Amino acid sequence: MKPPIGSYVVDTCNGRMGIVMGHEGPYVQLRPYGGGKEWDAEPGAVRRATQTERLSAATAYANARSRGEVP
C-alpha cells in the first residue's frame, strides 16, 4: 500500500525521514523535512514515522535554521 501524500515516513533502506510528495510509477517520492532534493523509495521499504522521529526532525531543522545552515 502506498502511503498518502503529505504523510511522514521513514525510508528503511537509508534511514531517512521524508514527507510523501507523490507517487510516480512504482515509487513513492519523498522530500526531506524542511525541504531539499526529493528521492524515490520502494513502497515496501517505507513505514510511518513515529511522533518521536517527527519531533526529532523538526528540532534538527529548527536548530539548523538558527545556525543559519538552511534558508
LUMTOR-462170 format. One record per residue (C-alpha): residue number from 1; residue in three letters; chain; y, z, x. Coordinates in steps of 0.25 Angstrom, whole numbers, plus 5000, padded with zeros to 4 digits. Each point is the difference from the previous one (the first is absolute). Layout:
<atoms>
(atom NUM, 'ALA', 'A', (Y, Z, X))
...
</atoms>
This chain:
<atoms>
(atom 1, 'MET', 'A', (5000, 5000, 5000))
(atom 2, 'LYS', 'A', (5014, 4996, 5005))
(atom 3, 'PRO', 'A', (5010, 5012, 5000))
(atom 4, 'PRO', 'A', (5012, 4998, 4991))
(atom 5, 'ILE', 'A', (5013, 4995, 5006))
(atom 6, 'GLY', 'A', (5009, 5011, 5005))
(atom 7, 'SER', 'A', (4989, 5010, 5002))
(atom 8, 'TYR', 'A', (4999, 5007, 5014))
(atom 9, 'VAL', 'A', (4987, 4997, 5007))
(atom 10, 'VAL', 'A', (4994, 5002, 5014))
(atom 11, 'ASP', 'A', (4993, 4989, 5007))
(atom 12, 'THR', 'A', (4988, 5006, 5005))
(atom 13, 'CYS', 'A', (4998, 4989, 5011))
(atom 14, 'ASN', 'A', (5012, 5005, 5008))
(atom 15, 'GLY', 'A', (5004, 5013, 4993))
(atom 16, 'ARG', 'A', (5014, 4995, 4996))
(atom 17, 'MET', 'A', (5006, 5004, 4987))
(atom 18, 'GLY', 'A', (5007, 4989, 4992))
(atom 19, 'ILE', 'A', (5006, 4996, 4986))
(atom 20, 'VAL', 'A', (4992, 4989, 4993))
(atom 21, 'MET', 'A', (5010, 4988, 4999))
(atom 22, 'GLY', 'A', (4991, 4990, 4994))
(atom 23, 'HIS', 'A', (4986, 4993, 5000))
(atom 24, 'GLU', 'A', (4998, 4987, 5007))
(atom 25, 'GLY', 'A', (4987, 4994, 4999))
(atom 26, 'PRO', 'A', (4989, 5010, 5003))
(atom 27, 'TYR', 'A', (5010, 5009, 5007))
(atom 28, 'VAL', 'A', (5009, 5012, 4997))
(atom 29, 'GLN', 'A', (5014, 4998, 5006))
(atom 30, 'LEU', 'A', (5006, 5013, 5006))
(atom 31, 'ARG', 'A', (5013, 5004, 5005))
(atom 32, 'PRO', 'A', (5003, 5013, 5008))
(atom 33, 'TYR', 'A', (5007, 5011, 4994))
(atom 34, 'GLY', 'A', (5015, 4998, 5002))
(atom 35, 'GLY', 'A', (4998, 4985, 5002))
(atom 36, 'GLY', 'A', (4995, 4991, 5011))
(atom 37, 'LYS', 'A', (4991, 4989, 5002))
(atom 38, 'GLU', 'A', (4989, 4998, 4989))
(atom 39, 'TRP', 'A', (4985, 4999, 5004))
(atom 40, 'ASP', 'A', (4988, 4996, 4992))
(atom 41, 'ALA', 'A', (4989, 5009, 4998))
(atom 42, 'GLU', 'A', (4986, 4999, 4993))
(atom 43, 'PRO', 'A', (5000, 5006, 4986))
(atom 44, 'GLY', 'A', (4987, 5008, 5004))
(atom 45, 'ALA', 'A', (5007, 5006, 5012))
(atom 46, 'VAL', 'A', (5011, 5006, 4993))
(atom 47, 'ARG', 'A', (5001, 5014, 4993))
(atom 48, 'ARG', 'A', (5011, 5007, 4992))
(atom 49, 'ALA', 'A', (5009, 5008, 5009))
(atom 50, 'THR', 'A', (4999, 5015, 4998))
(atom 51, 'GLN', 'A', (5013, 5008, 4997))
(atom 52, 'THR', 'A', (5000, 5006, 5014))
(atom 53, 'GLU', 'A', (4999, 4986, 5006))
(atom 54, 'ARG', 'A', (5012, 4995, 4991))
(atom 55, 'LEU', 'A', (5008, 5013, 5004))
(atom 56, 'SER', 'A', (4997, 4998, 5015))
(atom 57, 'ALA', 'A', (5004, 4985, 5000))
(atom 58, 'ALA', 'A', (5013, 5004, 4992))
(atom 59, 'THR', 'A', (5003, 5011, 5010))
(atom 60, 'ALA', 'A', (4997, 4991, 5012))
(atom 61, 'TYR', 'A', (5009, 4989, 4994))
(atom 62, 'ALA', 'A', (5012, 5010, 4998))
(atom 63, 'ASN', 'A', (4999, 5006, 5014))
(atom 64, 'ALA', 'A', (5000, 4986, 5006))
(atom 65, 'ARG', 'A', (5012, 4996, 4991))
(atom 66, 'SER', 'A', (5007, 5013, 5005))
(atom 67, 'ARG', 'A', (4998, 4996, 5014))
(atom 68, 'GLY', 'A', (5005, 4986, 4998))
(atom 69, 'GLU', 'A', (4987, 4993, 5002))
(atom 70, 'VAL', 'A', (5000, 4993, 4987))
(atom 71, 'PRO', 'A', (5012, 4993, 4993))
</atoms>
